[in-house]
């Protein structure tokens, strides 16, 4: 897909019939907030056409038939000494590699690493919380390849002279905390912080507050609080690109759920069909009632598996029961219990906001701080009346943002 990130879609650099190689840039960033797309296999371009992606959107996509030879471009995988590179050279490598936030947001990383004032950034925070249930990709990365994470942090710290690196890890991962603490004991600019295990600890605003005590809202960027926040896999992608000369072409994806025969984490070529991953995990032991791209709280329900993985694909969750469908059949009117308010990490009133959303009342929705919602789903999960609070609020936020762009 040409749109695997926040911002403008990438512009294709290839045409039908072209031969492409591993590591080749097949689409370039379509604007300042955009990202390159790199080919993860070698083969032939069969066409450029609209294709369905996991979130239900139709996205213009480059179709590559894999020749299974994995022939790479010249210079692919050449190691570099990043200590001899300038800051601008490192940022350009990250840009050319097509790296975006791999935690789900997909914000172009080179833009994040180039704030207005480098000296104002004093914290580089690694989001190692992985607070959604079922997901274990970042956990496996920290357990098996922590050295790559540390080296990736060194690369980023080389860009910000005043910054300190923080690894924010939930305390239900004591092995990761111990391993990273040992590896950073002689790193004066790095610190491992054990965080309380709670949802949504991995949300950017919550993570910044938990690690630094600083608060931001929807009108602010982390840089406004002197912070840059990156996911574990994003940091490792920076390491691969800058030190090993390997652009972003792969990511780790968790294939799990009680309908999967053999749940596993896979190292996946970006663009691989979801159906292939289910097959690699032994297929379905029971036909699932619900298939979700991502985690159970913030993921997208899917109609089928004939869609490609993207840079932001974290997991495929296949469940034998559909809790949302069961709840919707038992939904009642709001009973004004206040549990949604109690559960909300943004301290807003989900029940009231959902009412405004259902009536398409934009002005009161914004007045009641609806844009502060982080779409974590805690309100829907908590609601005894089984109302689709998060879904209604999320839809209204999309509408308001779309209207703002039109203006």
PyMOL commands that set and color helices and strands:
alter all, ss='L'
color gray80, all
select helices_A, chain A and resi 82-84+87-96+109-112+118-120+137-144+146-157+174-183+204-212+222-225+232-244+274-280+323-329+339-343+350-358+362-367+370-372+378-382+389-406
alter helices_A, ss='H'
color red, helices_A
select strands_A, chain A and resi 11-12+19-20+25-28+37-38+43-52+58-66+123-128+164-170+190-195+227-231+250-256+264-269+290-293+300-301+315-319
alter strands_A, ss='S'
color yellow, strands_A
deselect
rebuild
show_as cartoon
